[in-house]
Amino acid sequence: MSITASENNLFDEWKGNREGFVSDGLVSELDYLNSKIKICVVLKEVNDPDGGGWDLREFLSNGARAQTWNNVVRWINSIRNIDRNIPWEDIDNIDEQDRKSQLKSICAMNLKKSPGTHTADIASLKSVANEDSEFIKKQFSLYDPDITICGGTGDLFKSVAGLDEYKWNRTIRGIWWYERAPCKYVVAYCHPEARVDNPLIVYGLIDAIREIYS
């Protein structure tokens, strides 16, 4: 069975628990499996005050939106060229076609499948993620990514994904990470739309991953 088919079977079971369920995961299974470095981005929830009921995979395949996803594209480009120092001018201007091209190769999953608003309700997020822990474990186990980037979800993801046995390490500049399997890393980082200048969001992560790989 394909990963996408396994995702959909899992979501069919999961949907009954969450009103407005928003599916997520692999944008393109083929592109993900063919990636030099398989990347999974773990976020909190989708921002949708209208109530959800759609598919994040389709949204990303259609180019998503600049907010949030431009920085993810920059992460992808930089991680897959980790030996290069990419100047900002080369990744400053990201358009819809760039997002379509790059986002199809990743996995993106939210810990809370029911939608929220621009600012996450942390108590609700933790409650729902803990209730759905077994589903989250099953979903993450489908992907076996090389790099998992937790965008504001580090400790919570570690707990609900059943990864508590792994010990946090810290880079020399203070970014937390752990190795969940040989050469398979999880990095706790800020949300890609954090209120920080974009170059700091991008190069801070790349600096950490370069150190982890060294």
C-alpha positions as CSV (number, residue, x, y, z in Angstrom):
1,M,0.0,0.0,0.0
2,S,1.3,3.5,-0.8
3,I,2.0,6.0,1.9
4,T,-0.8,8.2,0.5
5,A,-3.3,5.4,0.7
6,S,-2.2,4.7,4.3
7,E,-2.6,8.4,5.1
8,N,-6.1,8.4,3.7
9,N,-7.1,5.3,5.6
10,L,-5.8,6.8,8.8
11,F,-7.6,10.0,8.2
12,D,-10.9,8.2,7.5
13,E,-10.6,6.8,11.0
14,W,-9.3,10.1,12.6
15,K,-11.9,12.4,11.0
16,G,-14.7,11.2,13.2
17,N,-13.0,12.7,16.2
18,R,-12.4,16.2,14.9
19,E,-14.9,18.6,13.4
20,G,-13.5,20.5,10.4
21,F,-10.7,17.9,10.0
22,V,-7.9,19.2,7.7
23,S,-5.9,16.4,6.1
24,D,-2.2,16.8,5.6
25,G,1.0,14.9,5.0
26,L,2.8,14.1,1.7
27,V,2.1,16.7,-1.0
28,S,3.6,14.3,-3.6
29,E,4.6,10.8,-2.5
30,L,6.9,10.3,-5.5
31,D,8.7,13.6,-5.1
32,Y,9.1,13.0,-1.4
33,L,10.6,9.5,-1.8
34,N,12.9,10.8,-4.5
35,S,14.2,13.6,-2.4
36,K,17.9,13.7,-1.5
37,I,17.0,14.8,2.0
38,K,13.4,13.9,3.2
39,I,12.0,16.8,5.1
40,C,8.9,16.9,7.4
41,V,7.6,20.1,8.8
42,V,5.5,19.8,12.0
43,L,3.3,22.8,12.8
44,K,0.4,23.4,15.2
45,E,-2.8,23.8,13.2
46,V,-4.1,25.5,10.1
47,N,-5.3,29.1,10.3
48,D,-8.9,28.9,9.1
49,P,-11.6,30.8,10.9
50,D,-14.1,29.4,8.4
51,G,-14.0,25.9,9.9
52,G,-11.7,23.7,7.9
53,G,-12.8,20.6,6.1
54,W,-10.2,20.7,3.4
55,D,-6.8,19.2,2.4
56,L,-3.5,20.9,3.2
57,R,-1.8,18.6,0.7
58,E,-3.8,20.1,-2.2
59,F,-3.4,23.6,-0.8
60,L,0.4,23.2,-0.9
61,S,0.4,21.6,-4.3
62,N,-1.4,24.6,-5.6
63,G,1.3,27.0,-4.3
64,A,-0.1,27.7,-0.8
65,R,0.5,31.3,0.4
66,A,3.6,33.4,0.9
67,Q,3.0,33.8,4.6
68,T,4.4,30.7,6.3
69,W,5.4,28.9,3.2
70,N,8.0,31.2,1.6
71,N,10.3,30.5,4.5
72,V,9.6,26.8,4.2
73,V,10.7,27.0,0.6
74,R,13.9,28.8,1.7
75,W,14.5,26.1,4.3
76,I,14.1,23.3,1.7
77,N,16.5,25.0,-0.8
78,S,19.1,25.6,1.9
79,I,18.9,22.2,3.6
80,R,19.2,20.4,0.3
81,N,22.3,22.5,-0.5
82,I,23.6,22.4,3.0
83,D,27.3,22.6,1.8
84,R,26.7,25.9,0.1
85,N,26.4,29.4,1.6
86,I,23.4,30.6,-0.3
87,P,23.3,34.4,-0.4
88,W,20.0,36.0,0.6
89,E,19.5,37.6,-2.8
90,D,19.2,34.1,-4.3
91,I,16.3,33.1,-2.0
92,D,14.8,36.5,-1.2
93,N,12.1,36.5,-3.9
94,I,9.9,33.5,-3.7
95,D,6.8,33.3,-6.0
96,E,3.9,30.9,-6.4
97,Q,5.8,28.8,-8.9
98,D,8.7,28.4,-6.5
99,R,6.3,27.2,-3.8
100,K,4.6,24.7,-6.2
101,S,7.9,23.3,-7.3
102,Q,9.5,23.0,-3.8
103,L,6.6,22.2,-1.5
104,K,5.6,19.1,-3.5
105,S,8.7,17.3,-2.1
106,I,8.0,17.6,1.6
107,C,5.7,16.3,4.3
108,A,3.8,18.8,6.3
109,M,1.7,17.8,9.3
110,N,-0.2,19.6,12.0
111,L,-0.6,18.3,15.5
112,K,-4.1,19.6,15.7
113,K,-6.2,18.6,12.7
114,S,-9.1,20.9,13.5
115,P,-8.5,24.5,12.4
116,G,-7.7,27.5,14.5
117,T,-7.0,31.2,13.9
118,H,-3.8,33.2,13.4
119,T,-2.8,32.8,17.1
120,A,-3.0,29.2,18.4
121,D,-4.8,28.5,21.6
122,I,-2.0,26.6,23.3
123,A,-4.3,24.9,25.9
124,S,-6.6,23.6,23.1
125,L,-3.6,22.6,21.0
126,K,-2.1,20.5,23.8
127,S,-5.4,19.0,24.8
128,V,-6.2,17.9,21.3
129,A,-2.7,16.7,20.4
130,N,-2.6,14.5,23.6
131,E,-6.1,13.1,22.8
132,D,-4.9,12.3,19.3
133,S,-1.5,11.0,20.2
134,E,-2.0,7.5,18.9
135,F,-3.1,8.9,15.5
136,I,-0.1,11.3,15.4
137,K,2.3,8.4,16.1
138,K,0.8,6.4,13.3
139,Q,0.9,9.3,10.9
140,F,4.5,10.2,11.6
141,S,5.6,6.6,11.4
142,L,4.6,6.6,7.7
143,Y,7.2,9.1,6.6
144,D,10.6,8.3,8.2
145,P,12.0,11.7,7.3
146,D,15.7,12.6,7.5
147,I,15.0,16.0,9.0
148,T,11.9,16.9,11.0
149,I,11.5,20.6,11.7
150,C,9.2,21.4,14.6
151,G,7.9,24.9,14.0
152,G,7.0,25.9,17.5
153,T,6.0,22.3,18.4
154,G,9.2,20.8,19.7
155,D,8.4,19.5,23.2
156,L,4.7,18.7,22.4
157,F,5.6,16.8,19.2
158,K,8.3,14.8,21.1
159,S,5.7,13.8,23.7
160,V,2.7,13.0,21.5
161,A,4.7,11.2,18.8
162,G,6.1,8.8,21.3
163,L,9.7,10.1,21.1
164,D,10.3,10.9,24.8
165,E,13.1,8.4,25.1
166,Y,15.4,10.5,23.0
167,K,17.6,13.0,24.7
168,W,17.7,16.7,23.7
169,N,21.0,18.1,22.5
170,R,21.8,21.7,21.9
171,T,23.8,23.4,19.2
172,I,26.5,26.0,20.2
173,R,24.0,28.7,19.3
174,G,21.2,27.2,21.4
175,I,19.0,25.3,19.0
176,W,17.5,22.1,20.5
177,W,17.6,18.8,18.5
178,Y,17.8,15.0,18.9
179,E,18.6,12.0,16.8
180,R,15.5,9.7,16.7
181,A,17.2,7.1,14.6
182,P,20.7,6.9,12.9
183,C,21.1,10.0,10.8
184,K,17.4,11.0,11.4
185,Y,17.1,14.3,13.2
186,V,14.4,16.3,14.9
187,V,15.0,20.1,15.3
188,A,12.9,22.3,17.6
189,Y,12.7,25.7,15.9
190,C,10.4,28.7,15.6
191,H,7.4,28.8,13.4
192,P,8.3,29.8,9.8
193,E,6.1,32.9,10.2
194,A,7.6,34.0,13.5
195,R,7.9,37.7,14.1
196,V,11.5,37.8,13.3
197,D,13.3,39.0,10.2
198,N,13.2,36.3,7.5
199,P,16.9,36.0,7.1
200,L,17.2,35.2,10.8
201,I,14.5,32.5,10.5
202,V,16.2,30.9,7.6
203,Y,19.9,31.1,8.4
204,G,19.4,30.3,12.1
205,L,17.9,26.9,11.1
206,I,20.5,26.2,8.4
207,D,23.3,27.0,10.8
208,A,21.9,24.5,13.3
209,I,21.4,21.7,10.7
210,R,24.9,22.3,9.3
211,E,26.3,21.8,12.9
212,I,24.1,18.7,13.4
213,Y,25.4,17.2,10.2
214,S,29.1,18.0,11.0
